[in-house]
């Protein structure tokens, strides 16, 4: 780069060469494709600051030298670069002045090409493209845009109509639920079942149409009307079912009522259905153990007490029978009482929540009685005294009563033979009075 000044002198002294003829030679480094401004600046600084560079190299190798130029010289390279820039500007000015006729002629040609030749060559193609586009726009794009907008509008209108239809169905179901729940004591089981069916339909409708549940009016109706009414119906069904099942003599008519109550409760709440059955079972267990425990101090009353226990036993068998007759199927979380597409029974639904799910309700009943009564029996036996002595003396009588009464039950109720654990039930009670 430092030779550019000398070359310029040569150019100025050579009258037979036009100015700027050595531009490739003088400024060729700038025109190379591999030109790097960073690398060029680095090289330029090194060339104009040799003493500092030598001092840096000596420091790295461990040789300490004293430099006469402690600061980096940036003025000199900047001055040379400015000189080259001024030189390029001057050469451009000289080139324009010496070739102005050719430049003006070429400018005129370029203007003519831009205003006459190019339009003449391109106009037919442009016009054809414009006609084609207009045809495409009129016959395809505009109809498509119109159809698409209509489709969007139709879709929104359809969605609105569907929401309104679902809301009308919901409103109709709510109106059907408009019974005097406060006077629920006078409602028949069939009325309760119909109400439960309507509430089940409302739940299904809301599950199938989640957008419907987002409407404020629907949320308000559900909160202030449907949910309180649903809770009242569930409580009333539970009370009716408890009252009916705690009666140990269930007639055929009552069996039908019980089926309707269970069906209605299953439609509204499986959890409540299982909870009510648990209460019924625990109540019967508590009653039976209380009756049998009283006989320990008066063993002569054991036979009549065990007759009462067997009566409760018969009621449990009847409840099992009713539960097995109720067919249920699950569809999207709702319970249907269809008898044609059943996947399970109310009995299996209840037993599936028990640890001994492969056993029976009757087995749970007697195993609990055997455990509680047996514990009380053994406590009094070990305590001795007149009570313990009486239990030892009457042990055979007690065992015979248990065995005979339970075998009579096997004959009386043919359905009990379906229990694979029937022998275990008898063994449990005999073991509870083991002396």
N, C-alpha and C positions, 0 to 999 in steps of 0.2 A: 504494500500500500504506500510505503514511503517513496516508491519510484514514480508514483502518479504525478508528482510535481515536476520531476525531470522529463517525463514523457510529455507533459503539457508544454514545457519549454521547447522540446523538439517539435511539437506540433505547431507552436507559434512561430518557430523559426523556419519551418518548411512551408514556403509559399505555394508549392505545387500540390499540397495535400489539403483537402477541405477540413475545416474544423469539425471535430467530433468523429473523424474517421477511425481514430484509435480507441473508441469508447469501449469496445469489447476487450481490448488489451489493457486499458487503464482501470476499468471497473468490472472486469470479468468475474472476479471473486464474488461480487454481489449477485451475479446472474446465474451462478451454478445452482443446480437443483439441491445439492447437499449443503447449501449455505445455512449456517447456524449463527444467528446473531449473538447468542451466548458464547459460543466457542470463539467466534471472531473477536468479540470484545475481550475475552480472556487473553487471547494471543496478542492483541493490540496493547493491552496493559503491560504484559510481560516485556514486549519489545521496547516500550517507552520507560520502563522502570527496571533496568537490568541489575542495578546495584542492590536494590531491596530484595530481588529474587535470589541473588547470590547469597545474601546474608541469611535469608530463610533457609536455603539449602544447607549452608554451613552449620546453622544452629541444629538442624535435624541430624547432621552427621557428627556433631560434637565439636566442630571447629568454630571457635568464637572469633568473629572479625568485627571491626568497627566500621559502620557505614557512614558515609558523608551525607546521605540523603535519608534522614530518619522518617520522612513522611512520604506517602504515596502521591505521585504526580498524576493528577487527573486533568489538569489544564491542557497539557500538550496534546494528548490524544483527542480531546474534545475540539481543540483548535484545528487539528488535521482533518477531523471528520467534517467540521464546518467548512473548511476550505474545499473539500471534495464536493459537498453539497452545493456550494456557490459555483463551483466549476460545472457541475451538471446543469444547474439552472442557466448558466451562461451559454452552454452548448445548445440547450433546448431553444433559447432565444435566437441564437445564430442560425440554427436549423430552420426555424420558422421564418426568419427574415430572408434567408437565401432560397427557400423553396415555397414561398407564399403562393406563387401561381399554381403549382401542382396541388398544394393543399386546398386552395379555394376550388380548384377544378374538381378534386375528389369529394369535397364537401357537397358541391353542387350535384355531383353524380349520386352520392348517398341520399341526398334529399329527393332527387328524382326517383331513385329506386324505391324509397319509402312511400312516396306519394303517388307514383304512377305505375311502376312495373310490378311491385309486389301486390298492390290491390288488384291489378289487371289479372295476375296469375291466380290469386287466391279467392277473388270474389265469387267465381262460379262454385268453387268448393264450399265456401262459407255460406252462400245462398242455399246450396243443396242441403248442407247440414242444418241450416236454420229451418228450411221447409220440413226436413225429416224430424227435427226436434218438435216443431209446432204440431206436426201430425201425431207424434208420440205423446206429446203433452195433452192434446185434445182427445185422442182416442184411448189412451191408456192411463196416463198419470192423473189427470183430473178425475176421470171416472173411478179410478182406484182410490184416490184420496176421499172422494165423496162416499164411496161404498164403505171404506174403512171407518170414516166418521159415523156413518149410519150404523155400522156393526158395533162400534163402541157405545153409541147411544142405545142401540137395541139391547146390548148386553147389560148396560146399567139399568135400563127399564125392566128387563127380565129379572135382574137381581132384586130390584125394588118390588116387583110384583110377587116374587117368591117370598120375600120378607113379609110383605103384607098378607100373603096367603097363610104363611106359618103363624103370623100374629093372630089372624082370624081363627085358625084352629086352636091356638093357645087360649084366646078369649072365650071361645065356645066351651073348651074344657073347664076353664075357670068358672064360667057360669053354671056348668053342670055340678060343680062342687059347692054351689051356693045353697048348702043345707044349714039348718039350725044346729050347729055343732054344740052349742051350749046346752041343748036338750038331748044330748047324745044317749041318755039312758033309755029313751023311747025308740031309738033306732034299731031296726032289725039287723040280723047278721048279713042278710042279703044287701041291705042298704050300705052297710059298712064295706062289704066286698066290692060293690059298685064304685064307692068312693075311692077305695084303694086302687081299683083298676084305672080310674080316671087320673089319679095322681101318678100312677106308673106311666100312663100315656104322656102326661105333662113332662115327666122326667126324660122319657125317650125323645120327645119332640125337642127339648132343650139340648139334649146330647147330640142329636142329629143336625141341629141348626144353631151352632155356637154364636152366630151373629145375632140371633134373636135374643140371646141372653145378655147382649151388650146394650139393648135398648133400656133406657132409664125407666120407662113405664113398666116393662116386664120385670126389671129388678125390684121395683117398688112393690108390685103385686106379689112377687115371690116372697119378699121379706115380710110384708105386712099381712098377707092372706094365706098363701100356699103353705109356707113353712110352719106357721103356728097351727093351721088346720091339720096338716100332716102329722105334727107331733101329737095333737089331740086324738087323732084317729089311731095312731100307733099305741098310745097309752090305753085307749078304750079297748082295742083289740087284745092287748096284753092282759088287761084286767078280766075280760070275758073268757079268754083262754085259760087263765089261772083258775078262775071260778069253776069252769067246766071240768077241767082235768083234776082238780083237787077233790071233786066228787068221785068217790071210788066206784060208783055204779053208773057206767056210761051206757045209755040205751042206744038203739040203732038210730033213733032220731037225733040224739046228742052227737053220735058219731058224724053224721052229716053236717051238723052245726060246727063241730070241731074242724072238719075238713075245710069248710068255708073260712073259718077264722084263721087257720094256718095258711091257706092260700092267700088270703088278704094280707097277712103279716109278711109272708114271703115276698109279695109284690112291693111292699114298702121298705122292709128292713130285714135282711138276713141276720144281722147282728142281734136285733131285738128278738127275732124268732129263736135263736140259740139261747139267748139270755133267759127267756121265759121258760123254755124247756128245762134249763138248769135249775131254775127256781122251783119248778114243779117236782123235779126229781129229788132235789135236796129236801123239800118239804115232806115228801113221802118217806124218805129215808129217816128224817128226824121224827116223824110221827111213829113209824114202825119201831125204831130203836127205843123210843120212850115207852111204848106199850110193852115191849119185851123186857126192858130193864126193870119194870115194876114187878115182873113175875119172879125175879130172882129171890126176893124175900118172901114170896108166896107162890111156891112152885106149882100149887094145885090149879092156879089160874093160867098156867102156861098154855094149855091146849086152846082155851078160848082166845087168848092173846095171839097165839100163832094163827088161829083162824082169821083174825082181823088182819094179820100180816099177809096172809094169802089172798085176802080180799083186795088189799092194796096191790099185791103181786098181779092179780087178774086185771086191775085197772091199767097197770103198766103194759101188760101184754096187749090190751085193747089200744092203748096209745101207740105202741109200736106198729100194730096192724094198720092204724089210720095213717101213720107217717109213711109206711111202705106203699100205701095205695096212692099217695100224692106224687104225681110225676112232675118234675120241673126240668126246665131247660134254660140255659144261660145264653143270652144274646146281647152282646155289647154291654155286659154288666147288669142288665135287667133280668128279672126272673119271670119266666112264663110258666103257666100251669097247664100247658098243652099236654095231652095224653098221647099224641101221635108222634111227636118229635122229641120225646123225653131223652135226656142224657143221664139223668140220675133221679133220685127220689129225695123227699124231705128227710127220710130216715138217714140216708147216706150223707146228706148235707149236715145234719146234726152230729153224726158220729165221726165225720171227717175232722172235726175240731177237737176230738178227744184223743188222749194218749193211747188208750186201748181201743183204737178205731176198728180193729178186727174182731172185737167182742160185741156184745149187745147191751142195750139199755138195762135189760133185766140182770145181766151179769154185773154191771156197775152198781145197780140197786142192792143186790144181795152181798156183793163183796164189801160194800161200805157197811151194811148192817152186820155182817159177820165180823168185821174188824171192830166196830164200836161195841156191839153186844158181847162179842167174845172177850174183849178187854175187861168189860164190867163183870162178866161171868167169872173169869180167871181171878180177878181182884178179890171178889167175895169168896171164891173157893180157897184161895191162899190165906185169907183172913181167918178162916175156920169158924168156930162157934156153931151155933144152931143152923145158921144159913149155909155155911160150908158143908156141914154134915148132911143137911137136906139135899143139897145139890149132888153130893156123892151117892146118896141113897136113891135118888130119882134119875140118875144119869141115863139109865136104859130107857126109862119112860120118855125122857126128853128127846133122846135120839130117835126113838120109834115115832114119836109125834112128828118130828121134822121130816123123817124119811117117808112116812106114810102120806102126810099132807102134800109134800112136794111131788110124790109119785102120782097122787090123785090129780094134781094140777097138770101133769104131763098127759094124763088120759083126757081130762076135761078140755084142755086147749091143744088141739092137734098142731097148731102153728108153732108151739114151743119146741116141737121136734126139729124145727128148722135151725134151732140154735146148736151150733157145734160145741158150745160150752155148757150145755145143760147138766152134764155129769159133774162138771167143776162147780157149778152152783150148789148142788147138793153137798158136795165134799166140803165146800167152804163153810156151810152152816153146821155140818157135823163136826168139823174141826174146831169150830168156835165154842162148842160145849164139851170139848175133850177133857176128861178127868184123869 
